[in-house]
């Protein structure tokens, strides 16, 4: 093995230089810096790894079994199935909640939708709450009108700063003039697309 010390290295004028042969590896050791000057261009035609991040943890859970709820009773939404869960951080069997994994604290984009139905035109009010560690962090209310609806569909989206081990749950309530109501289940898969009715998802944000 030999060592070359130079201050400037450049190819023959008008030519393109090739660094390394196929199968070789160049290592920039710890403590060294590789600086790309302003105005320079890096063109990647291969595979780049280890740059930036991948917005994980990420999950998307949904209600697969219809959840019947009593009138004017606040209930935790039981998201009992998942389309994906990159870090196994969503509990879809017992507590129906997302828990931030160790070392993954930060800002998260959370989103979802509730689809509720009743037996007749008896729904007049609905409410969604998002709780962190059992404490309300966000809520939204919907006033429909006296016995004005049989169904309501309610999307939501928000960003939260969460710490490792924080857990997030969704709760819902609706006024149906004494009748029970139902959080409608899953949806269907058609042509490569999932059509979900009641779902909850999220992913970690980068660069904020």
KEGU-573685 format. One record per residue (C-alpha): residue in three letters; x, y, z. Coordinates in steps of 0.5 Angstrom, whole numbers, plus 500, padded with zeros to 3 digits. Example, Ala and Ser with C-alpha at 12.3 -4.5 7.8 and 13.67 -1.06 7.14 Angstrom:
ALA525491516
SER527498514
This chain:
UNK500500500
UNK503507498
UNK501514500
UNK500520496
UNK500527499
UNK498533494
UNK494539495
UNK491539488
UNK489534484
UNK485535477
UNK485531471
UNK488532464
UNK485538461
UNK479537457
UNK478530460
UNK474526465
UNK477523471
UNK475516474
UNK476515481
UNK477508483
UNK476501480
UNK469497480
UNK469494487
UNK474499490
UNK472503496
UNK474510499
UNK473512506
UNK473519509
UNK476517516
UNK472520523
UNK474527524
UNK476529516
UNK471533512
UNK469533505
UNK467540503
UNK463541497
UNK464548495
UNK458553493
UNK456552486
UNK459545485
UNK454540483
UNK454532485
UNK450528480
UNK448521483
UNK446516478
UNK447510483
UNK445509490
UNK445514496
UNK445511503
UNK446515509
UNK443522507
UNK438525510
UNK432521513
UNK426517512
UNK421520516
UNK420514520
UNK417512525
UNK411511521
UNK404508521
UNK397507519
UNK392504523
UNK385503521
UNK378500525
UNK377493522
UNK371491526
UNK366496527
UNK366499534
UNK359501537
UNK359506542
UNK353509547
UNK350515546
UNK354521549
UNK359517551
UNK367519550
UNK370512548
UNK377511545
UNK377509538
UNK380502537
UNK384502531
UNK385494531
UNK388493524
UNK394496520
UNK397497513
UNK404499516
UNK408500522
UNK415501521
UNK418501528
UNK412496531
UNK410502535
UNK403502534
UNK399497539
UNK393495535
UNK391489540
UNK390492547
UNK391499548
UNK390502541
UNK395507541
UNK402510538
UNK408510543
UNK414514541
UNK420509540
UNK426510544
UNK431515541
UNK425517536
UNK423524540
UNK421530535
UNK416533531
UNK411528528
UNK405529523
UNK399526525
UNK393525521
UNK386521520
UNK379520519
UNK373518523
UNK367515520
UNK361515524
UNK354512523
UNK347511526
UNK341507525
UNK337514523
UNK337521523
UNK339522530
UNK346525530
UNK347532532
UNK354533535
UNK361530535
UNK367531538
UNK374528537
UNK380528542
UNK387527541
UNK391525548
UNK398524549
UNK399520556
UNK392521558
UNK392528557
UNK388532552
UNK392535547
UNK388537541
UNK380537540
UNK375539535
UNK367539535
UNK362538530
UNK355541531
UNK351538525
UNK344541528
UNK338537532
UNK337530529
UNK340532522
UNK345527520
UNK345519520
UNK353519518
UNK359524519
UNK366523516
UNK371528520
UNK378528517
UNK384531522
UNK391533521
UNK396536526
UNK403536528
UNK406535535
UNK412535539
UNK413528542
UNK418525547
UNK420518547
UNK415514551
UNK410519549
UNK403515547
UNK398518543
UNK390516543
UNK384518539
UNK377519543
UNK371520540
UNK364522542
UNK357524539
UNK350526541
UNK345521537
UNK339523541
UNK339516546
UNK341511540
UNK348508539
UNK352510534
UNK358506530
UNK365507528
UNK365504521
UNK370499519
UNK376499515
UNK374500507
UNK376496501
UNK382495497
UNK381496489
UNK386497483
UNK392497488
UNK388503492
UNK386502500
UNK379506501
UNK379507509
UNK373510513
UNK376510520
UNK384511520
UNK390514524
UNK397515522
UNK403519523
UNK410520521
UNK416523524
UNK418530521
UNK425532519
UNK429538519
UNK424542524
